Amino acid sequence: MEKIEDFQQEIARLLALDNNSLFEMLADEVVPPTAGMFSLNDKIDAAKIWLEDQKSVIQEKICGSVALRYNLYDNGQYENIMTVATILDCIAGMGMGLPLNVVAVLIVKQGYRFYCGTPQ
């Protein structure tokens, strides 16, 4: 039970952050260490580009999720822990070593429609 509460607290903490803080966390993993000579803004921009480059992979993983569509449209839940958890389940295979919890929160903050359009 403690692990579930820890997860919920971590996701709530991430949801409370602004997008640049989240992209900074993502940059720590997706920007090569040799990029140390770049500014923080450059690293954040690189993380944004990385996420944009992953858009087709993300679309493939989340757009067909019945659980996600139910959570978003039947329950009207957008930026909540359950939505992040559902997206996290969908993208779990994206890559080892990536902060997938951060990626899932960014997806939630950018919006389902940004990736998948309006569901039919």
VEXVEXTOR-819285 format. One line per field, with one value per atom (N, C-alpha, C): atom name; x, y, z. Coordinates in Angstrom, 2 decimals, m for minus. Example, Ala and Ser with C-alpha at 12.3 -4.5 7.8 and 13.67 -1.06 7.14 Angstrom:
BEGIN
name (N | CA | C | N | CA | C) .
X (13.19 | 12.30 | 13.20 | 12.85 | 13.67 | 12.90) .
Y (m5.69 | m4.50 | m3.30 | m2.25 | m1.06 | 0.03) .
Z (7.80 | 7.80 | 7.80 | 7.08 | 7.14 | 7.87) .
//
This chain:
BEGIN
name (N | CA | C | N | CA | C | N | CA | C | N | CA | C | N | CA | C | N | CA | C | N | CA | C | N | CA | C | N | CA | C | N | CA | C | N | CA | C | N | CA | C | N | CA | C | N | CA | C | N | CA | C | N | CA | C | N | CA | C | N | CA | C | N | CA | C | N | CA | C | N | CA | C | N | CA | C | N | CA | C | N | CA | C | N | CA | C | N | CA | C | N | CA | C | N | CA | C | N | CA | C | N | CA | C | N | CA | C | N | CA | C | N | CA | C | N | CA | C | N | CA | C | N | CA | C | N | CA | C | N | CA | C | N | CA | C | N | CA | C | N | CA | C | N | CA | C | N | CA | C | N | CA | C | N | CA | C | N | CA | C | N | CA | C | N | CA | C | N | CA | C | N | CA | C | N | CA | C | N | CA | C | N | CA | C | N | CA | C | N | CA | C | N | CA | C | N | CA | C | N | CA | C | N | CA | C | N | CA | C | N | CA | C | N | CA | C | N | CA | C | N | CA | C | N | CA | C | N | CA | C | N | CA | C | N | CA | C | N | CA | C | N | CA | C | N | CA | C | N | CA | C | N | CA | C | N | CA | C | N | CA | C | N | CA | C | N | CA | C | N | CA | C | N | CA | C | N | CA | C | N | CA | C | N | CA | C | N | CA | C | N | CA | C | N | CA | C | N | CA | C | N | CA | C | N | CA | C | N | CA | C | N | CA | C | N | CA | C | N | CA | C | N | CA | C | N | CA | C | N | CA | C | N | CA | C | N | CA | C | N | CA | C | N | CA | C | N | CA | C | N | CA | C | N | CA | C | N | CA | C | N | CA | C | N | CA | C | N | CA | C | N | CA | C | N | CA | C | N | CA | C | N | CA | C | N | CA | C | N | CA | C | N | CA | C | N | CA | C | N | CA | C | N | CA | C | N | CA | C | N | CA | C | N | CA | C | N | CA | C) .
X (0.82 | 0.00 | 0.87 | 2.00 | 2.89 | 3.43 | 3.72 | 4.24 | 3.20 | 1.93 | 0.87 | 0.77 | 0.84 | 0.78 | 1.99 | 3.18 | 4.38 | 4.21 | 3.66 | 3.42 | 2.45 | 1.36 | 0.36 | 0.96 | 1.77 | 2.41 | 3.38 | 4.14 | 5.09 | 4.37 | 3.30 | 2.55 | 1.89 | 1.34 | 0.74 | 1.80 | 3.00 | 4.11 | 4.45 | 4.53 | 4.86 | 3.76 | 2.51 | 1.40 | 1.41 | 1.95 | 1.99 | 3.12 | 4.06 | 5.18 | 4.77 | 5.47 | 5.24 | 5.96 | 5.57 | 6.13 | 7.64 | 8.18 | 9.63 | 10.38 | 9.86 | 10.49 | 10.47 | 9.35 | 9.24 | 10.20 | 10.28 | 11.22 | 12.67 | 12.95 | 14.29 | 14.62 | 13.64 | 13.84 | 14.05 | 13.29 | 13.42 | 14.77 | 15.22 | 16.50 | 17.65 | 17.55 | 18.61 | 18.84 | 17.81 | 17.92 | 18.09 | 17.56 | 17.57 | 18.62 | 19.22 | 20.28 | 21.61 | 22.47 | 23.75 | 24.60 | 25.37 | 26.23 | 27.20 | 27.57 | 28.49 | 27.85 | 26.54 | 25.84 | 25.99 | 26.89 | 27.08 | 27.42 | 27.91 | 28.28 | 27.08 | 25.91 | 24.70 | 24.01 | 23.25 | 22.50 | 21.32 | 20.75 | 19.57 | 18.43 | 18.25 | 17.20 | 17.44 | 18.71 | 19.03 | 18.67 | 18.96 | 18.64 | 17.13 | 16.40 | 14.93 | 14.39 | 14.94 | 14.51 | 14.80 | 15.95 | 16.30 | 15.33 | 14.91 | 13.94 | 12.59 | 12.21 | 10.95 | 11.01 | 12.15 | 12.33 | 12.28 | 12.91 | 12.88 | 11.44 | 10.65 | 9.27 | 8.47 | 8.70 | 8.02 | 8.41 | 9.68 | 10.14 | 9.50 | 9.06 | 8.43 | 6.92 | 6.39 | 4.94 | 4.28 | 4.85 | 4.23 | 4.25 | 5.31 | 5.38 | 4.32 | 4.20 | 3.21 | 1.80 | 1.56 | 0.24 | m0.10 | 0.85 | 0.63 | 0.27 | 0.87 | 0.67 | m0.58 | m0.97 | m2.08 | m3.41 | m3.36 | m4.59 | m5.65 | m5.24 | m6.22 | m6.61 | m6.15 | m6.41 | m7.86 | m8.61 | m10.00 | m10.03 | m9.12 | m9.08 | m8.83 | m7.94 | m7.65 | m8.84 | m9.45 | m10.63 | m11.76 | m11.96 | m12.99 | m12.69 | m11.44 | m11.05 | m11.22 | m10.86 | m10.93 | m12.35 | m13.09 | m14.36 | m15.58 | m15.55 | m16.71 | m16.66 | m15.45 | m15.30 | m14.98 | m14.60 | m14.27 | m13.02 | m12.12 | m10.89 | m9.76 | m9.09 | m8.02 | m6.67 | m6.44 | m5.15 | m5.25 | m5.37 | m5.40 | m4.45 | m4.28 | m3.33 | m3.74 | m5.04 | m5.48 | m5.17 | m5.34 | m5.02 | m3.53 | m2.70 | m1.25 | m0.90 | m1.49 | m1.21 | m1.61 | m2.74 | m3.21 | m2.25 | m1.81 | m0.85 | 0.48 | 0.88 | 2.12 | 2.06 | 0.92 | 0.75 | 0.90 | 0.35 | 0.39 | 1.81 | 2.61 | 3.94 | 5.05 | 4.71 | 5.71 | 6.86 | 6.60 | 7.65 | 8.50 | 8.33 | 9.05 | 10.56 | 11.02 | 12.47 | 12.90 | 13.91 | 14.48 | 15.34 | 15.30 | 16.12 | 15.47 | 14.35 | 13.67 | 12.75 | 12.59 | 11.65 | 10.22 | 9.68 | 8.37 | 7.26 | 7.43 | 6.42 | 6.40 | 7.56 | 7.63 | 7.02 | 7.34 | 6.78 | 5.26 | 4.73 | 3.28 | 2.62 | 3.23 | 2.67 | 2.70 | 3.77 | 3.83 | 2.75 | 2.51 | 1.44 | 0.10 | m0.15 | m1.41 | m1.52 | m0.44 | m0.48 | m0.63 | m0.06 | m0.21 | m1.60 | m2.19 | m3.55 | m3.66 | m4.64 | m4.94 | m5.17 | m5.88 | m6.21 | m4.96 | m3.93 | m2.68 | m2.08 | m2.23 | m1.67 | m2.67 | m3.92 | m4.88 | m6.07 | m6.18 | m7.35 | m8.57 | m9.73 | m10.97 | m11.42 | m11.69 | m12.13 | m13.48 | m13.63 | m14.88 | m15.89) .
Y (m1.19 | 0.00 | 1.26 | 1.18 | 2.33 | 2.70 | 1.71 | 1.97 | 2.72 | 2.37 | 3.04 | 4.50 | 4.72 | 6.09 | 6.90 | 6.27 | 6.95 | 7.33 | 6.41 | 6.67 | 7.83 | 7.81 | 8.87 | 10.23 | 10.24 | 11.50 | 12.01 | 11.08 | 11.48 | 12.06 | 11.42 | 11.92 | 13.26 | 13.39 | 14.67 | 15.77 | 15.45 | 16.43 | 16.84 | 15.86 | 16.17 | 16.98 | 16.66 | 17.41 | 18.87 | 19.13 | 20.50 | 21.34 | 20.68 | 21.40 | 22.04 | 23.09 | 23.69 | 22.85 | 23.04 | 22.23 | 22.36 | 23.56 | 23.71 | 22.90 | 22.82 | 22.00 | 20.53 | 20.10 | 18.71 | 18.45 | 19.40 | 19.22 | 19.23 | 19.99 | 19.98 | 18.59 | 17.97 | 16.62 | 15.63 | 15.77 | 14.90 | 15.10 | 16.34 | 16.66 | 15.94 | 15.76 | 15.06 | 13.66 | 13.07 | 11.70 | 11.62 | 12.57 | 12.45 | 13.31 | 14.24 | 15.07 | 14.45 | 14.16 | 13.51 | 14.33 | 13.65 | 14.36 | 15.32 | 15.05 | 15.93 | 17.27 | 17.37 | 18.63 | 19.58 | 19.28 | 20.09 | 21.54 | 21.78 | 23.14 | 24.00 | 23.37 | 24.10 | 24.66 | 25.70 | 26.32 | 25.44 | 25.75 | 25.02 | 25.16 | 26.34 | 26.54 | 25.69 | 25.55 | 24.69 | 23.24 | 22.80 | 21.42 | 21.20 | 22.18 | 22.10 | 22.03 | 22.86 | 22.83 | 21.47 | 20.90 | 19.57 | 18.51 | 18.62 | 17.67 | 17.83 | 19.06 | 19.30 | 18.67 | 18.83 | 18.23 | 16.71 | 16.16 | 14.71 | 14.22 | 14.91 | 14.49 | 14.61 | 15.67 | 15.84 | 14.71 | 14.33 | 13.23 | 11.90 | 11.78 | 10.55 | 10.54 | 11.59 | 11.74 | 10.54 | 10.03 | 8.90 | 7.64 | 7.45 | 6.31 | 6.46 | 7.66 | 7.93 | 7.74 | 8.24 | 8.07 | 6.58 | 5.82 | 4.38 | 3.71 | 4.18 | 3.55 | 4.02 | 5.29 | 5.78 | 5.96 | 6.20 | 6.60 | 5.50 | 4.27 | 3.18 | 2.65 | 3.29 | 2.79 | 3.06 | 1.99 | 2.10 | 2.62 | 2.16 | 2.60 | 4.10 | 4.60 | 6.03 | 6.84 | 6.41 | 7.13 | 7.11 | 6.01 | 5.92 | 6.93 | 6.93 | 7.81 | 9.27 | 9.62 | 11.02 | 11.48 | 10.67 | 11.15 | 10.68 | 9.48 | 9.04 | 9.56 | 9.66 | 10.15 | 11.63 | 12.23 | 13.65 | 14.00 | 13.04 | 13.27 | 13.57 | 14.69 | 15.07 | 15.06 | 15.98 | 16.05 | 15.44 | 14.12 | 13.47 | 12.27 | 11.72 | 10.62 | 9.40 | 9.10 | 7.93 | 8.08 | 9.27 | 9.51 | 9.31 | 9.84 | 9.66 | 8.18 | 7.48 | 6.05 | 5.25 | 5.60 | 4.90 | 5.15 | 6.39 | 6.70 | 6.00 | 5.97 | 5.29 | 3.82 | 3.18 | 1.79 | 1.66 | 2.61 | 2.57 | 2.74 | 3.59 | 3.91 | 3.13 | 2.17 | 1.46 | 0.88 | 0.52 | m0.07 | 0.92 | 2.21 | 3.22 | 3.19 | 2.88 | 2.87 | 2.75 | 1.93 | 1.77 | 2.99 | 3.41 | 4.53 | 5.89 | 5.92 | 7.19 | 7.44 | 8.69 | 9.02 | 9.01 | 7.81 | 7.67 | 8.35 | 8.48 | 9.21 | 10.68 | 11.25 | 12.63 | 12.73 | 11.76 | 11.74 | 11.65 | 10.78 | 10.62 | 11.91 | 12.60 | 13.87 | 14.92 | 14.97 | 15.91 | 15.61 | 14.33 | 13.95 | 14.45 | 14.25 | 14.70 | 16.22 | 16.93 | 18.39 | 18.92 | 18.23 | 18.66 | 18.31 | 17.28 | 16.93 | 15.77 | 14.94 | 13.78 | 14.22 | 15.31 | 15.76 | 16.17 | 16.64 | 16.99 | 15.76 | 14.62 | 13.38 | 12.61 | 12.61 | 11.69 | 12.37 | 13.67 | 14.33 | 14.06 | 14.33 | 14.11 | 12.68 | 11.93 | 10.54 | 10.46 | 9.41 | 9.19 | 8.52) .
Z (0.00 | 0.00 | 0.00 | 0.67 | 0.75 | m0.63 | m1.45 | m2.81 | m3.64 | m3.50 | m4.24 | m3.80 | m2.51 | m2.00 | m2.46 | m2.49 | m2.97 | m4.44 | m5.24 | m6.66 | m6.82 | m6.07 | m6.17 | m5.79 | m4.75 | m4.33 | m5.39 | m5.99 | m7.03 | m8.24 | m8.68 | m9.83 | m9.50 | m8.31 | m7.90 | m7.89 | m7.43 | m7.43 | m8.85 | m9.76 | m11.15 | m11.82 | m11.54 | m12.13 | m11.69 | m10.52 | m10.00 | m10.62 | m11.29 | m11.89 | m13.21 | m13.58 | m14.89 | m15.95 | m17.20 | m18.29 | m18.42 | m18.25 | m18.37 | m17.33 | m16.12 | m15.09 | m15.49 | m16.07 | m16.53 | m17.69 | m18.63 | m19.74 | m19.26 | m18.22 | m17.63 | m17.08 | m16.40 | m15.87 | m17.02 | m18.08 | m19.23 | m19.91 | m19.99 | m20.62 | m19.94 | m18.63 | m17.90 | m18.46 | m19.07 | m19.58 | m21.09 | m21.84 | m23.30 | m23.99 | m23.27 | m23.85 | m23.45 | m24.42 | m24.11 | m23.14 | m22.29 | m21.33 | m22.01 | m23.25 | m23.96 | m24.27 | m24.04 | m24.28 | m23.10 | m22.18 | m21.00 | m21.30 | m22.49 | m22.84 | m23.22 | m23.33 | m23.71 | m22.49 | m22.70 | m21.59 | m21.20 | m20.06 | m19.60 | m20.62 | m21.17 | m22.17 | m23.41 | m23.82 | m24.96 | m24.66 | m23.44 | m23.06 | m23.01 | m22.49 | m22.46 | m23.88 | m24.76 | m26.17 | m26.80 | m26.48 | m27.01 | m26.49 | m25.24 | m24.69 | m25.37 | m25.69 | m26.41 | m27.80 | m28.46 | m29.78 | m29.68 | m28.65 | m28.46 | m28.31 | m27.49 | m27.28 | m28.57 | m29.32 | m30.60 | m31.56 | m31.55 | m32.40 | m32.01 | m30.78 | m30.29 | m30.52 | m31.12 | m31.24 | m31.92 | m32.99 | m33.68 | m32.81 | m32.04 | m31.13 | m30.04 | m29.50 | m28.46 | m29.01 | m30.21 | m30.82 | m30.96 | m31.42 | m31.59 | m30.27 | m29.20 | m27.90 | m27.17 | m27.34 | m26.51 | m27.25 | m28.55 | m29.25 | m29.30 | m29.25 | m29.29 | m27.92 | m26.87 | m25.52 | m25.10 | m24.96 | m24.51 | m23.08 | m22.25 | m20.85 | m20.75 | m21.60 | m21.57 | m22.07 | m23.14 | m23.66 | m22.64 | m21.96 | m20.92 | m19.82 | m19.37 | m18.27 | m18.65 | m19.88 | m20.31 | m20.62 | m21.36 | m21.90 | m21.13 | m20.59 | m19.82 | m18.39 | m17.85 | m16.49 | m16.43 | m17.57 | m17.59 | m16.82 | m16.68 | m15.93 | m16.90 | m16.70 | m17.61 | m16.91 | m16.00 | m15.33 | m13.94 | m13.91 | m12.61 | m12.61 | m11.45 | m11.26 | m12.08 | m12.17 | m12.92 | m14.41 | m14.95 | m16.36 | m16.61 | m15.73 | m15.86 | m15.75 | m14.80 | m14.63 | m15.86 | m16.46 | m17.66 | m18.82 | m18.99 | m20.04 | m19.77 | m18.53 | m18.15 | m18.53 | m18.30 | m18.73 | m20.24 | m20.97 | m22.44 | m22.98 | m22.36 | m22.90 | m22.21 | m21.38 | m20.58 | m21.41 | m22.65 | m23.47 | m24.24 | m23.99 | m24.79 | m24.62 | m23.45 | m23.29 | m21.85 | m21.67 | m20.34 | m20.03 | m18.80 | m18.37 | m18.58 | m19.30 | m19.49 | m18.30 | m17.92 | m16.84 | m17.39 | m17.57 | m18.22 | m17.44 | m16.12 | m15.35 | m15.78 | m16.08 | m16.56 | m17.96 | m18.81 | m20.17 | m20.10 | m19.23 | m19.11 | m18.64 | m17.70 | m17.21 | m18.32 | m19.08 | m20.21 | m21.24 | m21.50 | m22.44 | m21.92 | m20.63 | m20.04 | m20.15 | m19.84 | m19.88 | m21.31 | m22.28 | m23.67 | m24.20 | m23.67 | m24.02 | m24.99 | m24.73 | m25.58 | m27.02 | m27.22 | m28.57 | m29.35 | m28.67 | m29.32 | m30.02 | m29.40 | m29.95 | m30.83 | m30.44 | m31.07 | m31.74 | m31.64 | m32.19 | m31.31 | m31.82 | m31.09 | m31.31 | m30.24 | m30.42 | m31.14 | m31.90 | m32.65 | m31.76) .
//
